[in-house]
Amino acid sequence: MSAFFVYVTASDKDEALKIGRALVESRFAACANVHEKVTSVYRWEGQLHEDTETVLIVKTRSELLDPLIAKVTAMHSYDCPCIVALPIHSGNPAFLEWIETETREAGS
């Protein structure tokens, strides 16, 4: 099993919570952390923007990345949402096992 953090930006806390709950309920993620009111500076369609967003970090395993990304994309309000997966190279073995256990029945 390969564990991953998936980093997602959302328009606000409500959107992040809605997505996070759906991912945990469907077992695509073991956990979702919501970090409110981050300031994002970015270029979009040729314009410089500075907006407040909410960051969602979910814990999952490699086998679930494609369906997780599809679910987030379908639920998200952005045309091009930030959804990136970062591998977890090592960590507390009990925590990594917990991720696997909580996502074992994904999609049910």
C-alpha positions as CSV (number, residue, x, y, z in Angstrom):
1,M,0.0,0.0,0.0
2,S,1.2,3.5,-0.9
3,A,-0.3,6.3,1.2
4,F,-0.8,9.8,-0.2
5,F,-1.8,13.2,1.0
6,V,-4.1,14.9,-1.6
7,Y,-4.0,18.7,-1.5
8,V,-7.1,20.5,-2.7
9,T,-8.0,24.2,-2.7
10,A,-11.7,25.1,-2.4
11,S,-13.6,28.4,-2.6
12,D,-14.6,28.3,1.1
13,K,-15.1,26.2,4.2
14,D,-18.5,24.9,3.2
15,E,-17.2,23.6,-0.1
16,A,-14.2,22.0,1.5
17,L,-16.3,20.3,4.2
18,K,-18.8,19.0,1.6
19,I,-16.0,17.5,-0.5
20,G,-14.2,16.1,2.6
21,R,-17.3,14.5,4.0
22,A,-18.1,12.9,0.7
23,L,-14.6,11.5,0.4
24,V,-14.6,10.0,3.9
25,E,-18.1,8.7,3.7
26,S,-17.3,6.9,0.4
27,R,-14.1,5.6,1.9
28,F,-12.0,7.3,-0.8
29,A,-10.2,9.0,2.1
30,A,-9.5,8.0,5.7
31,C,-9.5,11.6,6.9
32,A,-10.0,15.2,5.6
33,N,-8.4,18.3,7.2
34,V,-9.9,21.7,6.5
35,H,-7.7,24.7,6.8
36,E,-9.6,28.0,6.5
37,K,-8.7,31.3,5.0
38,V,-5.5,30.9,3.3
39,T,-4.5,33.6,0.9
40,S,-3.7,32.4,-2.6
41,V,-1.9,34.5,-5.2
42,Y,-2.1,33.1,-8.7
43,R,-2.4,33.9,-12.4
44,W,-5.7,32.9,-14.1
45,E,-6.6,33.7,-17.7
46,G,-3.9,36.3,-18.0
47,Q,-4.8,38.2,-14.8
48,L,-3.1,38.2,-11.4
49,H,-5.5,37.3,-8.6
50,E,-5.3,37.3,-4.8
51,D,-8.1,35.5,-3.1
52,T,-9.0,33.8,0.2
53,E,-9.5,30.0,-0.2
54,T,-9.8,27.0,2.0
55,V,-7.3,24.1,1.8
56,L,-8.5,20.5,2.1
57,I,-5.9,17.8,2.8
58,V,-7.1,14.2,2.6
59,K,-5.3,10.9,3.4
60,T,-5.8,8.1,1.0
61,R,-3.9,5.3,-0.8
62,S,-2.6,5.1,-4.4
63,E,-5.2,2.7,-5.7
64,L,-7.9,5.3,-4.9
65,L,-6.3,8.4,-6.5
66,D,-8.1,8.3,-9.9
67,P,-11.7,7.9,-8.4
68,L,-10.9,10.4,-5.7
69,I,-9.8,13.0,-8.2
70,A,-12.8,12.3,-10.4
71,K,-15.1,12.7,-7.4
72,V,-13.5,16.0,-6.3
73,T,-13.6,17.4,-9.8
74,A,-17.3,16.5,-10.2
75,M,-18.2,18.2,-6.9
76,H,-15.9,21.3,-7.2
77,S,-17.1,24.8,-8.2
78,Y,-13.8,25.7,-10.0
79,D,-13.3,25.1,-13.7
80,C,-9.8,23.9,-13.0
81,P,-9.5,22.8,-9.3
82,C,-6.1,22.3,-7.7
83,I,-6.0,18.6,-6.8
84,V,-2.5,17.2,-6.4
85,A,-1.3,14.0,-4.8
86,L,1.8,13.9,-2.7
87,P,3.3,10.5,-1.7
88,I,3.9,9.7,1.9
89,H,7.4,8.1,1.9
90,S,7.3,7.0,5.6
91,G,5.5,7.6,8.9
92,N,4.0,6.1,11.9
93,P,3.2,2.5,10.8
94,A,0.1,2.4,12.8
95,F,-1.2,5.6,11.2
96,L,-0.4,4.3,7.7
97,E,-2.2,1.0,8.5
98,W,-5.2,3.1,9.7
99,I,-5.4,4.8,6.3
100,E,-5.5,1.5,4.6
101,T,-8.1,0.1,7.0
102,E,-10.4,3.1,6.6
103,T,-10.3,3.1,2.8
104,R,-10.5,-0.7,2.4
105,E,-14.1,-0.7,1.3
106,A,-13.9,2.4,-0.9
107,G,-16.9,3.2,-3.0
108,S,-19.4,1.3,-0.8
